[in-house]
Each structure stands twice: as structure tokens, then as C-alpha cells.
Amino acid sequence: MAKFKVNIAIPEAREARTVELEGSKAVPLVGREIGDIVDGSIVGLSGKRVRITGGSDKDGVPMRRDVHGGGKKHILLSGATGFRPKFEGLRKKKLVRGRMITEETYQINMAVVPDGEGGSGGSEDRKGG
């Protein structure tokens, strides 16, 4: 059964909260992807909507928006999520995880979406929630 530690950024209040979801409470997040907007009641913020911004697995392998699926993969990186080069031009093969939330995901990062942003026709309709 899925168990997630969810970090929620609330920009209006300039704070962050951590919520642990386990069992049936965590199921609505499985299969979602980075960038999806979900109902905040899943994480205890009723009346708000939150966007999934990232995450990692139990080994600390980060999720990347540009890698499809939810599995691990070695990719060549020159910066951004998963690799910080020591000097300009440095590239390195690193292990990252895909953008989909799976049972292996341990930590999920989210941010509250301001009212009026992320309109209709987005991923909410596609995922049924």
C-alpha cells in the first residue's frame, strides 16, 4: 500500500506544511504526474487546489518532469533537477525517476495554486479528479 510524505508550499501565507498520507488516503495521488492540479482536500486543504511540483523515492532519487513514466532511468544531465554542475559545460549521466507518482514514490512536493490560475481543460479533467 502506498505511503507518502507530502510537502505543501503555501505562498500566500509564506509557510510550508508536511502531511503524511497512507493507505486509502494516498490512492488518489498514484498515477498523477508532475504539473497536475488536484483538489486540496486530499492533503487537508479543503477549498484549495494544489499543483504537484516534484518528489523523490525512498533512496532520494528525484523525479523529473521531462522523463516519462514512473520508473528509474539514467539520463545525461547538464543541470537542473538531479544534478548541479561544478563548472559550465559539465555533463554527467545521473539516475532519475519519471514524472508519474507510483508506489515507490516516498516524498511529494506540492504548491497551492492561486485562485484563477490553472483554468479548465487541464489535467484535472483527464485524470478524473
N, CA, C and O atoms as a printed pandas DataFrame, in Angstrom:
     atom_number atom_name residue_name chain_id  residue_number  x_coord  y_coord  z_coord
0              1         N          MET        A               1    0.846   -1.180    0.000
1              2        CA          MET        A               1    0.000    0.000    0.000
2              3         C          MET        A               1    0.891    1.243    0.000
3              4         O          MET        A               1    1.978    1.239    0.577
4              5         N          ALA        A               2    0.427    2.285   -0.642
5              6        CA          ALA        A               2    1.214    3.498   -0.800
6              7         C          ALA        A               2    1.285    4.293    0.509
7              8         O          ALA        A               2    0.328    4.344    1.282
8              9         N          LYS        A               3    2.438    4.903    0.726
9             10        CA          LYS        A               3    2.632    5.792    1.870
10            11         C          LYS        A               3    3.488    6.959    1.376
11            12         O          LYS        A               3    4.596    6.753    0.880
12            13         N          PHE        A               4    2.973    8.183    1.512
13            14        CA          PHE        A               4    3.659    9.371    1.012
14            15         C          PHE        A               4    3.861   10.396    2.116
15            16         O          PHE        A               4    3.031   10.539    3.014
16            17         N          LYS        A               5    4.974   11.100    2.031
17            18        CA          LYS        A               5    5.198   12.294    2.834
18            19         C          LYS        A               5    5.020   13.463    1.869
19            20         O          LYS        A               5    5.781   13.587    0.909
20            21         N          VAL        A               6    4.035   14.316    2.106
21            22        CA          VAL        A               6    3.687   15.393    1.186
22            23         C          VAL        A               6    4.097   16.729    1.791
23            24         O          VAL        A               6    3.673   17.073    2.895
24            25         N          ASN        A               7    4.924   17.483    1.065
25            26        CA          ASN        A               7    5.328   18.827    1.459
26            27         C          ASN        A               7    4.519   19.813    0.632
27            28         O          ASN        A               7    4.558   19.775   -0.598
28            29         N          ILE        A               8    3.776   20.706    1.310
29            30        CA          ILE        A               8    2.895   21.641    0.632
30            31         C          ILE        A               8    3.374   23.058    0.889
31            32         O          ILE        A               8    3.450   23.491    2.039
32            33         N          ALA        A               9    3.701   23.787   -0.181
33            34        CA          ALA        A               9    4.094   25.192   -0.082
34            35         C          ALA        A               9    2.839   26.051   -0.203
35            36         O          ALA        A               9    2.029   25.858   -1.109
36            37         N          ILE        A              10    2.687   27.000    0.719
37            38        CA          ILE        A              10    1.558   27.922    0.697
38            39         C          ILE        A              10    2.127   29.330    0.554
39            40         O          ILE        A              10    2.424   29.979    1.557
40            41         N          PRO        A              11    2.284   29.818   -0.698
41            42        CA          PRO        A              11    2.951   31.108   -0.927
42            43         C          PRO        A              11    2.249   32.297   -0.281
43            44         O          PRO        A              11    2.919   33.208    0.206
44            45         N          GLU        A              12    0.896   32.311   -0.264
45            46        CA          GLU        A              12    0.183   33.460    0.313
46            47         C          GLU        A              12    0.508   33.630    1.795
47            48         O          GLU        A              12    0.658   34.754    2.274
48            49         N          ALA        A              13    0.616   32.525    2.515
49            50        CA          ALA        A              13    0.893   32.569    3.949
50            51         C          ALA        A              13    2.389   32.501    4.241
51            52         O          ALA        A              13    2.801   32.615    5.395
52            53         N          ARG        A              14    3.206   32.317    3.200
53            54        CA          ARG        A              14    4.655   32.192    3.341
54            55         C          ARG        A              14    5.025   31.092    4.329
55            56         O          ARG        A              14    5.833   31.292    5.236
56            57         N          GLU        A              15    4.413   29.925    4.130
57            58        CA          GLU        A              15    4.691   28.796    5.001
58            59         C          GLU        A              15    4.662   27.496    4.207
59            60         O          GLU        A              15    4.254   27.469    3.046
60            61         N          ALA        A              16    5.093   26.440    4.841
61            62        CA          ALA        A              16    5.061   25.106    4.250
62            63         C          ALA        A              16    4.554   24.137    5.308
63            64         O          ALA        A              16    4.822   24.291    6.499
64            65         N          ARG        A              17    3.808   23.127    4.839
65            66        CA          ARG        A              17    3.273   22.117    5.742
66            67         C          ARG        A              17    3.699   20.745    5.247
67            68         O          ARG        A              17    3.933   20.540    4.056
68            69         N          THR        A              18    3.795   19.813    6.181
69            70        CA          THR        A              18    4.099   18.431    5.842
70            71         C          THR        A              18    2.954   17.555    6.325
71            72         O          THR        A              18    2.525   17.645    7.475
72            73         N          VAL        A              19    2.465   16.701    5.421
73            74        CA          VAL        A              19    1.354   15.807    5.722
74            75         C          VAL        A              19    1.773   14.405    5.308
75            76         O          VAL        A              19    2.389   14.227    4.257
76            77         N          GLU        A              20    1.446   13.407    6.124
77            78        CA          GLU        A              20    1.718   12.022    5.749
78            79         C          GLU        A              20    0.412   11.363    5.340
79            80         O          GLU        A              20   -0.572   11.397    6.079
80            81         N          LEU        A              21    0.411   10.759    4.151
81            82        CA          LEU        A              21   -0.759   10.058    3.634
82            83         C          LEU        A              21   -0.439    8.581    3.537
83            84         O          LEU        A              21    0.637    8.194    3.080
84            85         N          GLU        A              22   -1.386    7.757    3.972
85            86        CA          GLU        A              22   -1.152    6.316    3.953
86            87         C          GLU        A              22   -2.447    5.602    3.606
87            88         O          GLU        A              22   -3.532    6.068    3.953
88            89         N          GLY        A              23   -2.333    4.482    2.927
89            90        CA          GLY        A              23   -3.484    3.647    2.608
90            91         C          GLY        A              23   -4.431    4.287    1.616
91            92         O          GLY        A              23   -4.018    4.763    0.558
92            93         N          SER        A              24   -5.717    4.294    1.972
93            94        CA          SER        A              24   -6.745    4.790    1.058
94            95         C          SER        A              24   -6.639    6.297    0.822
95            96         O          SER        A              24   -7.113    6.786   -0.204
96            97         N          LYS        A              25   -6.036    7.037    1.737
97            98        CA          LYS        A              25   -5.862    8.483    1.544
98            99         C          LYS        A              25   -4.804    8.792    0.489
99           100         O          LYS        A              25   -4.843    9.851   -0.136
100          101         N          ALA        A              26   -3.864    7.876    0.289
101          102        CA          ALA        A              26   -2.780    8.096   -0.673
102          103         C          ALA        A              26   -3.147    7.642   -2.082
103          104         O          ALA        A              26   -2.511    8.069   -3.046
104          105         N          VAL        A              27   -4.157    6.788   -2.221
105          106        CA          VAL        A              27   -4.522    6.212   -3.522
106          107         C          VAL        A              27   -4.847    7.260   -4.589
107          108         O          VAL        A              27   -4.453    7.069   -5.739
108          109         N          PRO        A              28   -5.555    8.373   -4.268
109          110        CA          PRO        A              28   -5.874    9.344   -5.328
110          111         C          PRO        A              28   -4.648    9.979   -5.992
111          112         O          PRO        A              28   -4.770   10.533   -7.084
112          113         N          LEU        A              29   -3.485    9.912   -5.366
113          114        CA          LEU        A              29   -2.280   10.515   -5.948
114          115         C          LEU        A              29   -1.510    9.565   -6.858
115          116         O          LEU        A              29   -0.729   10.015   -7.696
116          117         N          VAL        A              30   -1.716    8.261   -6.707
117          118        CA          VAL        A              30   -1.000    7.289   -7.540
118          119         C          VAL        A              30   -1.481    7.426   -8.980
119          120         O          VAL        A              30   -2.682    7.411   -9.250
120          121         N          GLY        A              31   -0.531    7.560   -9.899
121          122        CA          GLY        A              31   -0.857    7.739  -11.308
122          123         C          GLY        A              31   -0.861    9.180  -11.752
123          124         O          GLY        A              31   -0.902    9.449  -12.952
124          125         N          ARG        A              32   -0.820   10.114  -10.824
125          126        CA          ARG        A              32   -0.745   11.537  -11.171
126          127         C          ARG        A              32    0.675   11.863  -11.605
127          128         O          ARG        A              32    1.599   11.091  -11.347
128          129         N          GLU        A              33    0.851   13.010  -12.266
129          130        CA          GLU        A              33    2.164   13.404  -12.769
130          131         C          GLU        A              33    2.531   14.788  -12.280
131          132         O          GLU        A              33    1.676   15.536  -11.805
132          133         N          ILE        A              34    3.808   15.131  -12.397
133          134        CA          ILE        A              34    4.273   16.470  -12.062
134          135         C          ILE        A              34    3.556   17.462  -12.967
135          136         O          ILE        A              34    3.499   17.270  -14.182
136          137         N          GLY        A              35    3.013   18.511  -12.382
137          138        CA          GLY        A              35    2.285   19.527  -13.129
138          139         C          GLY        A              35    0.783   19.380  -13.012
139          140         O          GLY        A              35    0.055   20.325  -13.317
140          141         N          ASP        A              36    0.288   18.212  -12.575
141          142        CA          ASP        A              36   -1.148   18.015  -12.415
142          143         C          ASP        A              36   -1.662   18.863  -11.261
143          144         O          ASP        A              36   -0.979   19.057  -10.255
144          145         N          ILE        A              37   -2.884   19.366  -11.429
145          146        CA          ILE        A              37   -3.538   20.124  -10.367
146          147         C          ILE        A              37   -4.605   19.229   -9.759
147          148         O          ILE        A              37   -5.454   18.691  -10.468
148          149         N          VAL        A              38   -4.556   19.072   -8.431
149          150        CA          VAL        A              38   -5.501   18.202   -7.725
150          151         C          VAL        A              38   -6.229   18.992   -6.652
151          152         O          VAL        A              38   -5.815   20.090   -6.280
152          153         N          ASP        A              39   -7.310   18.425   -6.164
153          154        CA          ASP        A              39   -8.097   19.047   -5.110
154          155         C          ASP        A              39   -7.306   19.033   -3.805
155          156         O          ASP        A              39   -6.704   18.018   -3.454
156          157         N          GLY        A              40   -7.304   20.136   -3.098
157          158        CA          GLY        A              40   -6.546   20.250   -1.866
158          159         C          GLY        A              40   -7.097   19.441   -0.712
159          160         O          GLY        A              40   -6.395   19.224    0.275
160          161         N          SER        A              41   -8.341   18.987   -0.812
161          162        CA          SER        A              41   -8.926   18.199    0.278
162          163         C          SER        A              41   -8.198   16.865    0.461
163          164         O          SER        A              41   -8.281   16.257    1.528
164          165         N          ILE        A              42   -7.491   16.411   -0.565
165          166        CA          ILE        A              42   -6.701   15.173   -0.457
166          167         C          ILE        A              42   -5.635   15.317    0.622
167          168         O          ILE        A              42   -5.328   14.361    1.334
168          169         N          VAL        A              43   -5.070   16.520    0.738
169          170        CA          VAL        A              43   -3.991   16.768    1.702
170          171         C          VAL        A              43   -4.436   17.642    2.872
171          172         O          VAL        A              43   -3.598   18.153    3.615
172          173         N          GLY        A              44   -5.749   17.819    3.044
173          174        CA          GLY        A              44   -6.261   18.556    4.191
174          175         C          GLY        A              44   -6.417   20.044    3.976
175          176         O          GLY        A              44   -6.524   20.788    4.951
176          177         N          LEU        A              45   -6.433   20.510    2.733
177          178        CA          LEU        A              45   -6.640   21.927    2.432
178          179         C          LEU        A              45   -7.938   22.071    1.641
179          180         O          LEU        A              45   -7.909   22.312    0.434
180          181         N          SER        A              46   -9.060   21.924    2.313
181          182        CA          SER        A              46  -10.343   21.983    1.611
182          183         C          SER        A              46  -10.570   23.376    1.042
183          184         O          SER        A              46  -10.235   24.381    1.668
184          185         N          GLY        A              47  -11.146   23.417   -0.158
185          186        CA          GLY        A              47  -11.413   24.691   -0.821
186          187         C          GLY        A              47  -10.232   25.220   -1.618
187          188         O          GLY        A              47  -10.353   26.253   -2.277
188          189         N          LYS        A              48   -9.109   24.547   -1.576
189          190        CA          LYS        A              48   -7.909   24.967   -2.323
190          191         C          LYS        A              48   -7.596   23.920   -3.378
191          192         O          LYS        A              48   -8.090   22.794   -3.321
192          193         N          ARG        A              49   -6.766   24.307   -4.342
193          194        CA          ARG        A              49   -6.235   23.379   -5.329
194          195         C          ARG        A              49   -4.720   23.433   -5.238
195          196         O          ARG        A              49   -4.141   24.492   -4.999
196          197         N          VAL        A              50   -4.082   22.283   -5.431
197          198        CA          VAL        A              50   -2.622   22.213   -5.329
198          199         C          VAL        A              50   -2.034   21.600   -6.598
199          200         O          VAL        A              50   -2.651   20.745   -7.235
200          201         N          ARG        A              51   -0.840   22.049   -6.951
201          202        CA          ARG        A              51   -0.125   21.537   -8.121
202          203         C          ARG        A              51    1.026   20.667   -7.640
203          204         O          ARG        A              51    1.748   21.038   -6.715
204          205         N          ILE        A              52    1.195   19.508   -8.268
205          206        CA          ILE        A              52    2.314   18.629   -7.949
206          207         C          ILE        A              52    3.553   19.203   -8.619
207          208         O          ILE        A              52    3.572   19.385   -9.837
208          209         N          THR        A              53    4.599   19.493   -7.827
209          210        CA          THR        A              53    5.792   20.142   -8.367
210          211         C          THR        A              53    7.010   19.240   -8.406
211          212         O          THR        A              53    8.010   19.595   -9.031
212          213         N          GLY        A              54    6.958   18.081   -7.757
213          214        CA          GLY        A              54    8.112   17.185   -7.784
214          215         C          GLY        A              54    8.012   16.124   -6.716
215          216         O          GLY        A              54    6.954   15.904   -6.126
216          217         N          GLY        A              55    9.145   15.463   -6.475
217          218        CA          GLY        A              55    9.182   14.423   -5.460
218          219         C          GLY        A              55   10.422   13.575   -5.588
219          220         O          GLY        A              55   11.308   13.853   -6.397
220          221         N          SER        A              56   10.474   12.522   -4.768
221          222        CA          SER        A              56   11.604   11.597   -4.809
222          223         C          SER        A              56   11.165   10.259   -4.228
223          224         O          SER        A              56   10.091   10.144   -3.637
224          225         N          ASP        A              57   12.021    9.241   -4.409
225          226        CA          ASP        A              57   11.719    7.933   -3.841
226          227         C          ASP        A              57   12.467    7.765   -2.521
227          228         O          ASP        A              57   13.110    8.704   -2.053
228          229         N          LYS        A              58   12.390    6.576   -1.916
229          230        CA          LYS        A              58   12.997    6.349   -0.598
230          231         C          LYS        A              58   14.514    6.451   -0.621
231          232         O          LYS        A              58   15.136    6.683    0.416
232          233         N          ASP        A              59   15.120    6.278   -1.806
233          234        CA          ASP        A              59   16.576    6.379   -1.930
234          235         C          ASP        A              59   17.037    7.793   -2.242
235          236         O          ASP        A              59   18.239    8.034   -2.353
236          237         N          GLY        A              60   16.110    8.736   -2.388
237          238        CA          GLY        A              60   16.463   10.117   -2.692
238          239         C          GLY        A              60   16.615   10.414   -4.170
239          240         O          GLY        A              60   17.099   11.485   -4.537
240          241         N          VAL        A              61   16.211    9.489   -5.021
241          242        CA          VAL        A              61   16.292    9.705   -6.466
242          243         C          VAL        A              61   15.171   10.674   -6.854
243          244         O          VAL        A              61   13.999   10.369   -6.631
244          245         N          PRO        A              62   15.507   11.838   -7.430
245          246        CA          PRO        A              62   14.491   12.857   -7.713
246          247         C          PRO        A              62   13.638   12.520   -8.932
247          248         O          PRO        A              62   14.077   11.813   -9.838
248          249         N          MET        A              63   12.416   13.037   -8.938
249          250        CA          MET        A              63   11.534   12.923  -10.092
250          251         C          MET        A              63   11.836   14.089  -11.035
251          252         O          MET        A              63   12.141   15.198  -10.595
252          253         N          ARG        A              64   11.746   13.818  -12.337
253          254        CA          ARG        A              64   11.960   14.869  -13.338
254          255         C          ARG        A              64   10.763   14.959  -14.264
255          256         O          ARG        A              64   10.200   13.946  -14.678
256          257         N          ARG        A              65   10.385   16.185  -14.580
257          258        CA          ARG        A              65    9.239   16.455  -15.437
258          259         C          ARG        A              65    9.427   15.920  -16.853
259          260         O          ARG        A              65    8.446   15.541  -17.493
260          261         N          ASP        A              66   10.647   15.880  -17.356
261          262        CA          ASP        A              66   10.886   15.512  -18.749
262          263         C          ASP        A              66   11.157   14.024  -18.970
263          264         O          ASP        A              66   11.500   13.629  -20.084
264          265         N          VAL        A              67   11.010   13.186  -17.934
265          266        CA          VAL        A              67   11.190   11.736  -18.070
266          267         C          VAL        A              67    9.817   11.079  -17.927
267          268         O          VAL        A              67    9.159   11.232  -16.898
268          269         N          HIS        A              68    9.385   10.351  -18.951
269          270        CA          HIS        A              68    8.066    9.729  -18.965
270          271         C          HIS        A              68    8.001    8.535  -18.024
271          272         O          HIS        A              68    9.011    7.886  -17.753
272          273         N          GLY        A              69    6.792    8.254  -17.526
273          274        CA          GLY        A              69    6.565    7.092  -16.676
274          275         C          GLY        A              69    6.958    7.339  -15.237
275          276         O          GLY        A              69    7.132    8.481  -14.812
276          277         N          GLY        A              70    7.096    6.253  -14.489
277          278        CA          GLY        A              70    7.425    6.374  -13.080
278          279         C          GLY        A              70    8.657    5.602  -12.672
279          280         O          GLY        A              70    9.009    5.571  -11.493
280          281         N          GLY        A              71    9.319    4.975  -13.635
281          282        CA          GLY        A              71   10.489    4.165  -13.327
282          283         C          GLY        A              71   11.781    4.959  -13.270
283          284         O          GLY        A              71   11.813    6.148  -13.588
284          285         N          LYS        A              72   12.850    4.278  -12.857
285          286        CA          LYS        A              72   14.174    4.903  -12.792
286          287         C          LYS        A              72   14.849    4.799  -14.146
287          288         O          LYS        A              72   14.633    3.849  -14.899
288          289         N          LYS        A              73   15.680    5.805  -14.442
289          290        CA          LYS        A              73   16.362    5.830  -15.725
290          291         C          LYS        A              73   17.633    6.676  -15.600
291          292         O          LYS        A              73   17.640    7.696  -14.911
292          293         N          HIS        A              74   18.706    6.246  -16.271
293          294        CA          HIS        A              74   19.926    7.042  -16.331
294          295         C          HIS        A              74   19.820    7.976  -17.527
295          296         O          HIS        A              74   19.586    7.526  -18.648
296          297         N          ILE        A              75   19.992    9.288  -17.294
297          298        CA          ILE        A              75   19.963   10.244  -18.394
298          299         C          ILE        A              75   21.148   11.197  -18.266
299          300         O          ILE        A              75   21.697   11.384  -17.180
300          301         N          LEU        A              76   21.529   11.794  -19.387
301          302        CA          LEU        A              76   22.635   12.745  -19.427
302          303         C          LEU        A              76   22.116   14.115  -19.035
303          304         O          LEU        A              76   21.233   14.662  -19.696
304          305         N          LEU        A              77   22.662   14.675  -17.957
305          306        CA          LEU        A              77   22.196   15.960  -17.434
306          307         C          LEU        A              77   23.296   17.001  -17.507
307          308         O          LEU        A              77   24.480   16.699  -17.361
308          309         N          SER        A              78   22.870   18.243  -17.739
309          310        CA          SER        A              78   23.819   19.357  -17.706
310          311         C          SER        A              78   23.387   20.392  -16.682
311          312         O          SER        A              78   23.963   21.478  -16.618
312          313         N          GLY        A              79   22.392   20.074  -15.890
313          314        CA          GLY        A              79   21.936   20.988  -14.856
314          315         C          GLY        A              79   20.495   20.689  -14.490
315          316         O          GLY        A              79   19.929   19.692  -14.939
316          317         N          ALA        A              80   19.905   21.540  -13.683
317          318        CA          ALA        A              80   18.518   21.460  -13.226
318          319         C          ALA        A              80   18.331   20.309  -12.229
319          320         O          ALA        A              80   19.282   19.915  -11.554
320          321         N          THR        A              81   17.127   19.775  -12.137
321          322        CA          THR        A              81   16.768   18.774  -11.143
322          323         C          THR        A              81   17.635   17.521  -11.260
323          324         O          THR        A              81   17.710   16.906  -12.323
324          325         N          GLY        A              82   18.287   17.150  -10.162
325          326        CA          GLY        A              82   19.071   15.925  -10.122
326          327         C          GLY        A              82   20.565   16.105  -10.308
327          328         O          GLY        A              82   21.322   15.163  -10.072
328          329         N          PHE        A              83   21.024   17.294  -10.726
329          330        CA          PHE        A              83   22.455   17.496  -10.950
330          331         C          PHE        A              83   22.783   18.982  -10.955
331          332         O          PHE        A              83   22.145   19.770  -11.654
332          333         N          ARG        A              84   23.783   19.352  -10.168
333          334        CA          ARG        A              84   24.277   20.730  -10.140
334          335         C          ARG        A              84   25.740   20.710  -10.564
335          336         O          ARG        A              84   26.603   20.309   -9.784
336          337         N          PRO        A              85   26.030   21.141  -11.801
337          338        CA          PRO        A              85   27.404   21.081  -12.302
338          339         C          PRO        A              85   28.337   22.021  -11.537
339          340         O          PRO        A              85   27.934   23.106  -11.116
340          341         N          LYS        A              86   29.586   21.588  -11.363
341          342        CA          LYS        A              86   30.585   22.391  -10.645
342          343         C          LYS        A              86   31.137   23.516  -11.514
343          344         O          LYS        A              86   31.572   24.552  -11.010
344          345         N          PHE        A              87   31.113   23.294  -12.839
345          346        CA          PHE        A              87   31.562   24.349  -13.751
346          347         C          PHE        A              87   30.741   24.276  -15.035
347          348         O          PHE        A              87   30.131   23.248  -15.328
348          349         N          GLU        A              88   30.727   25.360  -15.796
349          350        CA          GLU        A              88   29.922   25.446  -17.005
350          351         C          GLU        A              88   30.366   24.424  -18.049
351          352         O          GLU        A              88   31.560   24.245  -18.289
352          353         N          GLY        A              89   29.402   23.766  -18.657
353          354        CA          GLY        A              89   29.693   22.788  -19.691
354          355         C          GLY        A              89   29.801   21.357  -19.194
355          356         O          GLY        A              89   29.878   20.432  -20.003
356          357         N          LEU        A              90   29.808   21.153  -17.886
357          358        CA          LEU        A              90   29.916   19.803  -17.334
358          359         C          LEU        A              90   28.608   19.048  -17.530
359          360         O          LEU        A              90   27.536   19.562  -17.211
360          361         N          ARG        A              91   28.696   17.835  -18.053
361          362        CA          ARG        A              91   27.535   16.964  -18.224
362          363         C          ARG        A              91   27.843   15.622  -17.580
363          364         O          ARG        A              91   28.993   15.183  -17.554
364          365         N          LYS        A              92   26.805   14.976  -17.060
365          366        CA          LYS        A              92   27.020   13.727  -16.358
366          367         C          LYS        A              92   25.764   12.857  -16.457
367          368         O          LYS        A              92   24.645   13.372  -16.462
368          369         N          LYS        A              93   25.956   11.536  -16.535
369          370        CA          LYS        A              93   24.828   10.619  -16.512
370          371         C          LYS        A              93   24.408   10.406  -15.064
371          372         O          LYS        A              93   25.228   10.038  -14.222
372          373         N          LYS        A              94   23.139   10.636  -14.776
373          374        CA          LYS        A              94   22.627   10.506  -13.419
374          375         C          LYS        A              94   21.341    9.690  -13.429
375          376         O          LYS        A              94   20.638    9.622  -14.437
376          377         N          LEU        A              95   21.050    9.075  -12.290
377          378        CA          LEU        A              95   19.836    8.291  -12.129
378          379         C          LEU        A              95   18.712    9.208  -11.666
379          380         O          LEU        A              95   18.854    9.914  -10.668
380          381         N          VAL        A              96   17.601    9.202  -12.384
381          382        CA          VAL        A              96   16.423    9.988  -12.008
382          383         C          VAL        A              96   15.189    9.107  -12.146
383          384         O          VAL        A              96   15.246    8.017  -12.715
384          385         N          ARG        A              97   14.095    9.590  -11.626
385          386        CA          ARG        A              97   12.819    8.871  -11.705
386          387         C          ARG        A              97   11.879    9.672  -12.593
387          388         O          ARG        A              97   11.990   10.895  -12.677
388          389         N          GLY        A              98   10.961    8.991  -13.250
389          390        CA          GLY        A              98    9.996    9.633  -14.141
390          391         C          GLY        A              98    9.016   10.520  -13.408
391          392         O          GLY        A              98    9.025   10.589  -12.179
392          393         N          ARG        A              99    8.165   11.204  -14.170
393          394        CA          ARG        A              99    7.272   12.216  -13.610
394          395         C          ARG        A              99    5.995   11.673  -12.988
395          396         O          ARG        A              99    5.238   12.438  -12.391
396          397         N          MET        A             100    5.733   10.377  -13.108
397          398        CA          MET        A             100    4.495    9.801  -12.584
398          399         C          MET        A             100    4.685    9.297  -11.151
399          400         O          MET        A             100    5.703    8.683  -10.830
400          401         N          ILE        A             101    3.708    9.560  -10.305
401          402        CA          ILE        A             101    3.741    9.091   -8.925
402          403         C          ILE        A             101    3.362    7.612   -8.903
403          404         O          ILE        A             101    2.321    7.224   -9.432
404          405         N          THR        A             102    4.214    6.790   -8.287
405          406        CA          THR        A             102    3.982    5.356   -8.187
406          407         C          THR        A             102    4.044    4.932   -6.726
407          408         O          THR        A             102    4.197    5.767   -5.834
408          409         N          GLU        A             103    3.926    3.639   -6.489
409          410        CA          GLU        A             103    4.018    3.088   -5.138
410          411         C          GLU        A             103    5.409    3.313   -4.538
411          412         O          GLU        A             103    5.547    3.389   -3.317
412          413         N          GLU        A             104    6.451    3.423   -5.394
413          414        CA          GLU        A             104    7.823    3.603   -4.920
414          415         C          GLU        A             104    8.128    5.042   -4.507
415          416         O          GLU        A             104    9.132    5.295   -3.842
416          417         N          THR        A             105    7.272    5.983   -4.896
417          418        CA          THR        A             105    7.478    7.389   -4.535
418          419         C          THR        A             105    7.331    7.523   -3.025
419          420         O          THR        A             105    6.414    6.956   -2.430
420          421         N          TYR        A             106    8.242    8.278   -2.408
421          422        CA          TYR        A             106    8.219    8.457   -0.956
422          423         C          TYR        A             106    7.782    9.871   -0.590
423          424         O          TYR        A             106    6.937   10.060    0.285
424          425         N          GLN        A             107    8.358   10.857   -1.261
425          426        CA          GLN        A             107    8.087   12.256   -0.951
426          427         C          GLN        A             107    7.477   12.934   -2.163
427          428         O          GLN        A             107    7.931   12.732   -3.290
428          429         N          ILE        A             108    6.439   13.745   -1.931
429          430        CA          ILE        A             108    5.799   14.505   -2.994
430          431         C          ILE        A             108    5.797   15.972   -2.594
431          432         O          ILE        A             108    5.423   16.315   -1.473
432          433         N          ASN        A             109    6.215   16.837   -3.512
433          434        CA          ASN        A             109    6.199   18.278   -3.279
434          435         C          ASN        A             109    5.013   18.882   -4.011
435          436         O          ASN        A             109    4.747   18.547   -5.166
436          437         N          MET        A             110    4.298   19.781   -3.329
437          438        CA          MET        A             110    3.130   20.444   -3.912
438          439         C          MET        A             110    3.151   21.915   -3.560
439          440         O          MET        A             110    3.805   22.334   -2.605
440          441         N          ALA        A             111    2.416   22.700   -4.354
441          442        CA          ALA        A             111    2.261   24.125   -4.075
442          443         C          ALA        A             111    0.806   24.496   -4.288
443          444         O          ALA        A             111    0.171   24.012   -5.225
444          445         N          VAL        A             112    0.271   25.354   -3.422
445          446        CA          VAL        A             112   -1.105   25.811   -3.551
446          447         C          VAL        A             112   -1.200   26.708   -4.784
447          448         O          VAL        A             112   -0.372   27.597   -4.983
448          449         N          VAL        A             113   -2.216   26.465   -5.603
449          450        CA          VAL        A             113   -2.428   27.243   -6.826
450          451         C          VAL        A             113   -3.270   28.467   -6.478
451          452         O          VAL        A             113   -4.331   28.320   -5.871
452          453         N          PRO        A             114   -2.824   29.679   -6.849
453          454        CA          PRO        A             114   -3.638   30.870   -6.604
454          455         C          PRO        A             114   -4.970   30.791   -7.350
455          456         O          PRO        A             114   -5.045   30.178   -8.415
456          457         N          ASP        A             115   -6.016   31.401   -6.803
457          458        CA          ASP        A             115   -7.332   31.389   -7.447
458          459         C          ASP        A             115   -7.237   32.010   -8.828
459          460         O          ASP        A             115   -6.583   33.036   -9.017
460          461         N          GLY        A             116   -7.895   31.380   -9.793
461          462        CA          GLY        A             116   -7.907   31.888  -11.162
462          463         C          GLY        A             116   -6.792   31.347  -12.032
463          464         O          GLY        A             116   -6.790   31.591  -13.239
464          465         N          GLU        A             117   -5.841   30.620  -11.457
465          466        CA          GLU        A             117   -4.744   30.059  -12.244
466          467         C          GLU        A             117   -5.016   28.587  -12.518
467          468         O          GLU        A             117   -5.673   27.910  -11.727
468          469         N          GLY        A             118   -4.505   28.093  -13.650
469          470        CA          GLY        A             118   -4.641   26.681  -13.990
470          471         C          GLY        A             118   -6.038   26.316  -14.415
471          472         O          GLY        A             118   -6.547   25.265  -14.025
472          473         N          GLY        A             119   -6.672   27.162  -15.208
473          474        CA          GLY        A             119   -8.061   27.052  -15.648
474          475         C          GLY        A             119   -8.541   25.679  -16.070
475          476         O          GLY        A             119   -7.939   24.663  -15.723
476          477         N          SER        A             120   -9.614   25.659  -16.812
477          478        CA          SER        A             120  -10.250   24.402  -17.193
478          479         C          SER        A             120   -9.524   23.730  -18.344
479          480         O          SER        A             120   -8.688   24.336  -19.014
480          481         N          GLY        A             121   -9.862   22.460  -18.559
481          482        CA          GLY        A             121   -9.275   21.700  -19.652
482          483         C          GLY        A             121   -7.906   21.145  -19.349
483          484         O          GLY        A             121   -7.246   20.590  -20.227
484          485         N          GLY        A             122   -7.476   21.291  -18.109
485          486        CA          GLY        A             122   -6.148   20.795  -17.737
486          487         C          GLY        A             122   -6.169   19.338  -17.383
487          488         O          GLY        A             122   -7.030   18.583  -17.835
488          489         N          SER        A             123   -5.228   18.950  -16.580
489          490        CA          SER        A             123   -5.067   17.550  -16.236
490          491         C          SER        A             123   -6.121   17.067  -15.262
491          492         O          SER        A             123   -6.275   15.861  -15.064
492          493         N          GLU        A             124   -6.862   18.004  -14.639
493          494        CA          GLU        A             124   -7.931   17.583  -13.730
494          495         C          GLU        A             124   -8.965   16.768  -14.487
495          496         O          GLU        A             124   -9.399   15.716  -14.015
496          497         N          ASP        A             125   -9.364   17.250  -15.665
497          498        CA          ASP        A             125  -10.376   16.561  -16.446
498          499         C          ASP        A             125   -9.858   15.220  -16.946
499          500         O          ASP        A             125  -10.606   14.243  -16.994
500          501         N          ARG        A             126   -8.598   15.168  -17.314
501          502        CA          ARG        A             126   -8.019   13.956  -17.875
502          503         C          ARG        A             126   -7.936   12.850  -16.839
503          504         O          ARG        A             126   -8.180   11.685  -17.156
504          505         N          LYS        A             127   -7.599   13.192  -15.616
505          506        CA          LYS        A             127   -7.401   12.178  -14.572
506          507         C          LYS        A             127   -8.674   11.900  -13.780
507          508         O          LYS        A             127   -8.703   10.980  -12.963
508          509         N          GLY        A             128   -9.713   12.675  -14.008
509          510        CA          GLY        A             128  -10.976   12.415  -13.319
510          511         C          GLY        A             128  -11.004   12.901  -11.900
511          512         O          GLY        A             128  -11.598   12.248  -11.041
512          513         N          GLY        A             129  -10.378   14.032  -11.620
513          514        CA          GLY        A             129  -10.431   14.482  -10.237
514          515         C          GLY        A             129  -10.142   15.865  -10.159
515          516         O          GLY        A             129  -10.138   16.434   -9.068
